[in-house]
Amino acid sequence: MKAKKFIIKKHFEGLPKKSDLELVEEELPPLQDGDVLYEAIFLSVDPYMRLVATRLPLGSTMIGSQVAKVIESKHPAYKVGDNVVAELGWRSRTVVNPDDVSSPYGGKAKPHVLPNFGDIPLSTALGVLGMPGNTAWFGLTKLCEPKSGETLVVTGAAGAVGSLVGQIGKILGLKVIGFAGTDEKVKILKEELNFDHAFNYKTCDVTESLKIAAPHGVDIYFDNVGGTISSIIMTSMNTFGRVAVCGSISAYNADPKNLPLAPLMQPTIIFKQLKIEGFIVTRWLNIWMEGIHKNLEFMKQGKLKVKETILKGFEQMDDAFIGLFLGENIGKAVIEV
């Protein structure tokens, strides 16, 4: 049986290019005892892949998670017809012993069988009911300890994580301010996702916008982008403000030998006594289902809306990935095979 996969042909320099990846075919081996044949249904593209892929040898399969169906199984924990979420990379089909699947962050990442989602799309297992949803839930609730009535600012607010952070913040009684990169995204944040305020950071004065939207200061900042805008927001924070550092997509494509500079922040951090903590969501693997159950509950209550940008066709993986860094996605970017 043949399968398709994307391999890393050249390490990314600047904005990822189609020529950095190569679509190839391979012949899959017959199943051995313990092996499972998975067929991809939905695949994920995420900004973190840009960083992790640079550490992999050329010729490696591009990393990433997928929702896949079990087509054939010689493993007792997986039966034909099961749907799983698995770290199988950019592959259309995979033969592997699930006990040997690795996480891009290190260690093992055994595929987990999904429950019956009913009317909820399977693609959400890569978004609100998966890693991005848990990133939003745990990053906001565990690190920032939000209290009703506080003010939250989210950058990358129309992305897979940011769009959920803002909505969860509203559910928890926060005043929510979002920054995004287009007027269309700003409109969606305000009119569909219930943000109190939203601004296009490319066309607004961030300092003045915060004076209007948060006249009493900012208590919590969920940082998805890094860069100068993050320095400005932290300058506008209240004493004992909390910052969850989730990403720095503004600099992911920068030359590592000539990284962009941001204003000096130590005096602000010291005198405002800010708590700033970076995180990777896998630290909460031991309570992983807590986030999924909470977000599912919010969805069923109609409080949490799902935004997805879906491209159809396995061959669109590289285009969808590049589109992340051009701001083309609203919510979670997913490829449907």
N, C-alpha and C positions, 0 to 999 in steps of 0.2 A: 504494500500500500504506500502511495506517495503522499507527501505532506509538503507544505510551504512554510518557510520561515524567513525572517529578516535577520541578517547578521551585521555586525559592526565592521564595516570596510575601512573606515578612517575615523579616528577620534575627533570629536566635535571641536571646532575652533570657531568662536563666535556663534552666530545663529546656526542651529543644525541645518544641514542641507541634505537633499535627497541622495546626493552622491556619497554621503557618509554611511549610508545603509544600503544593503543589497538584498533583493528578494531572490531566494534560491529554492530549489526543490531537493528533497531527499527521500530515500527509500527507508521506510520504517522497518525495524527488526521485528521478528515474531515475538510474541509475548512469552516471557519466562514466568516461572512460579513467582507470585507476588506482584507482577506487573499489571498495569491498567492502560487501556487505550482510551485517551480523552480526545474529544472533538470540540474545538472552540465554538462558542455561540456568541459571546460578547468579549471584547478585549479592551483593556484600559490603557490610556496614555496619561501620564502624570509628569509634572515638572521635575520631580526628584530623579527621574530616569536620566535626565541630562547630566547630573552630577555623578551618579553611580556608574554609568556606562563608561566614563572616562577612566575608570580603574580596571576595566575588563580588558583582556587580551583581544587584539584584532582577530576577527573570525568568530568571536563569541556570538551566541544568539542574543538578540536584544532582550533585555529584561522586561518584566511586566506581569501583571496578574490578569486572569481571564475567568469568565464563567464558562465551564465546559461540561459536556455530557459524557457519561461513561458509555462507551460503545462496546467494549469487551473487557472482561475482568478476570484476573486470576489472583485477586486479593480478597480476603474474607470481609473486609470493611466496606467494600464498594461493589454495588450491583449494577448491572446493565440498566440504563435509564436514569440513574442518579445524576443530579446536577451538582457541581461542586464549584467552589472558588479555589483557584490554585495559582501558584507562582510558576507558571510554565513558560513565560516569555512570549515573544511574538511568534507563535507557532500555530498553524491551523489544526494540526493533529500532533499528539505526543504519546509515545510509549515510554512509560517510566514506572518504577516502583515508588508509590506515593510516600513510603517511609523515607525515601532518599531525597525528596524535593527540598531545595535550599531556599532560604530567604535572601533577598538582595542586601539585607542589613547584616547577614551572617546567621549561622545556625540553621536549624531545620524549620520547614514550613509545610507540614503535612496538609494536603488539600482537605477542606472540610465540606461535608455534604450539606446542601441547602435544604431547609424545610420547604414545604409546599407554600409558595408565595401567594397562591390564590390569584386575585386580580392585579396584584402588584407586579410590575415588569421585572424580569430576572436581571435586567441591566442595573437595577438599583443595588444589587449585591456588590457592585464595583463603585458605588457612590454613597448615597445616604445610608444604606444598610451594609456598608463595608468600610474600608479604610478611611475615605474622606469623611464619612459621617462620624466615625469614632474619633478622628482627629479633631473635628469640631467639638464634639461632646466632651471628651476628656481634656483637651487643651483649654477649653473655656471653664469647665466646672472644677476640674482638679487643680489647675495651676492658678486660675484667677479668682476663684472663690467669690463669684458674683453675688451681690446683694440687691434685692429689688429697689429700684429707684436710682441706681448708679448709671453712669454713662459709659457706653462701650463704643470704641471706634474699631472698624475693620477695614484693612486694605486688601486689595484683590477681592473686593466684596462680591463680585459677580461670578467668582470662580467656584470650583467644586467644593472647596472647604469654606471659603468666605461667605458664600450665599447661605450656608447652613449655620455658621456661627452667628450671623446677624439674626436669623429667624429664631434660633434657640435662645439668643439673648432676649428677644422680645417675649418669648414664652415665659422666661424667668423674671420678667418685669423690669428689664433694663431699657434705657433710652439708647437707641442704636443709630450710629452714623456710619455710612459706608463711603469708601472712595473706590471708583472704578475708572476705566479708561475710555469709555465712549458715552455719548448722550443716551444711546439706546439702552445700555446697561444701567445707567442711572435711573432711567424711567422705569425699568423692570424692578429695580430695588425698591423704589418708592411705591409704585402702583400695584405690584404683584407680590412682593416678598415682605411688605409691611415695615420696611426701614423707616425711621422717623425722618431722617435726612440722608441724602446721597449727593455726591459731587463728582464731577469729572475732573480728576486731578491734573489732566493735561491742559485744562482751560481755566481752572479756578485758582485763586490765591488760597492755599491750604490754611495758612494762619488766620486769614480773615473769615474763611468759611467756618473754622472752628469757633471763632469768637461769636458768630451768629448762632451756630447749631449747639454749641456747648459753652454758654456764657459762664457757667459755674465750674468749668474744667472737665477733664476726662479722667475717669477712674480706672478703666480697663482698656488696654490696646492689644488687639489680636493682629500680629504682624505677619503678613504673608509675602511682603515685597522687599523689605530692607530699604537702603538708600536714604536720600535726603528727606523724603516725605516722612520716614519713620522718626528721624531726628526732630522734625517740626512737631509731630504729634506728641512725642515724649516731652517736649518743651511745654506743651499745653496741658500736661497731666497734673493732677492734684497730688498732694503729699500722700505717701503710701500707695500710690498707684501701682497696678500690676500689669506686666507686659508678658504675653506668651509669644515667643518667637518661633513661628512655624516654618517660615521660608524666606528666601531673599531673591525672588524671581527677577527683580530688577537688575541683578548682577550675574545671573547664571551664565550668560553668554559673554561676559567680559573676559578680557585677557587676564589670566591668573597672575601674570607678572606685572600687570598695570591695572589693578583693581580700582574702581571709582572710590573717591573719598567722600565721607559724610562729615558734617560739623562735629566738633568735639562735644561729647555728651556727658563725660564724667561729672562735671560740676552740677548739671541738672539731676543726674542720677543720685548724687550724694545729697544735695540739699533738699530734693523732693523725696528722698528715701524710697526710691522706686525699687520694686522687686521685678527683675528681668530674668526669665528662664527660657532657654531653648529646650525643645523636646522632639522626640521621635515617638510616634504613637504606639510602637510595639512595646514600650515600657509597661503598657496596661494589658498585655496578652492574657494575664491571669484573670482579668475581669472583662475580657473582650465583649462578651455577650451583653453586658450591662448597657453599653452604648447602643448596640443594635436594637435591643428591646425598647430602650427609651425613645429612640428616633422612630421606630415602628409605631409605638404608642402615639407619638405626636402626629404621625402621618394619618393614622386611623381617626384621630380626633379632628383632622382637617387643619391642624395648626402649622404643619410643616409641608411646604410645597417643594416638589422636585423639579429641578431644571437640568435638562440634559441636552447636549449637542451630539447627535448620533450620525455618524458617517457609515454608509453601507459598503461592504466589500473589504476583504482582508488586505487587498492591495492598497487601500487608503490609509494604512497604519502610519506611514511616514508623513503623509500630508497632515493627518490629524495631530501628530506629535509636533510638527513644526508650527502648526496653527496655534498651539498653546502659547508660544512665545510671541505671537503676533496679535494676541488678544482676540482670536476668532471664536473661542468657545464661550458660551454662557452656561454656567453650572458645570456638570461633569461631562467630559469628552469621552465618548464611547464609540467603539467600532463594532458594528453588527456584521457577522460573517454571512 
